[in-house]
């Protein structure tokens, strides 16, 4: 029973990071029994990827801690700088515990190097309930680029499908302004995903916000925009063919500018009076 209690205390995300085969090794190198440590003996993590905490959420958690206590211990590691402990996972709970007026809190002490500590911090950050899609995407990308995670490993640890992970990471390819719209909560992931790969993604994003389009309506908008683009490409192709034909006939550089309303202009370049007279004579012909 004690082992089950201790295993639960570590948290599902933290245990999944090390894997079942490493659990015994983790137990040997860590004190996984819950210990009460003075709240002032904990330092913030140097590797916390999250820089902003929702103040209202911290207050809500603090009220819960006042009523029920701090149920899940905070994961820490020894801090060689001052003999205290550095938080590995659970900084939000630590902040809330301070507001709740706790003097001591339960912790689990782990022996982790800097890379392991950063990895745990990223995984815990991705598992937050209030995570926005861009934060989630950045977390996945960092785990893949810095820690050799692949989609299968991420899918297993995060409990997410491979397609979800791929689609989320693709959001980072959108223009910066669109990414900021998602981060700011103006645009949802469902609204933004169809914009990936669109050359006019920013223009479409503004249209979505202005018209308060649902995710389904966005998909319809993208289909219409792609169809329109295909038609424009066909028109451009036809005009280019005519332009080359005229150039071949008169032997001069020609540029045809076609507007959306199918009006436009034909520009013929000449480099001498002889060439000018050639164009003039062609225009006079009946």
Buried (B, 14 or more C-beta within 10 A) or exposed (E): EEEEEBBEBBBEBBBBBBEEEEBEEBBEEBEBEBBEBEBEBBBEBEBBBBEEBEEEBBEEBBEBBBEEEBEBBBBBBEBEEEEBBBBBBBBBBBBBBBBBEBEBBBBBBBEBEEEBBBBBBBBBBBBBEEBBBBBBBBBBBBBBEEBEBEBEBBBEBBEBEEEBBEBBBBBBEBBEEBBEBBBEEEBBBEBBBBBBEBEEBBEBBBBBEEEEBEBEEBBEBBEEBEEEEEEEEEEEEEBEEEBEEEBEEBEBEBEBEBEEEEEEEEEBEBEEEEBEEBBEEEEEEE
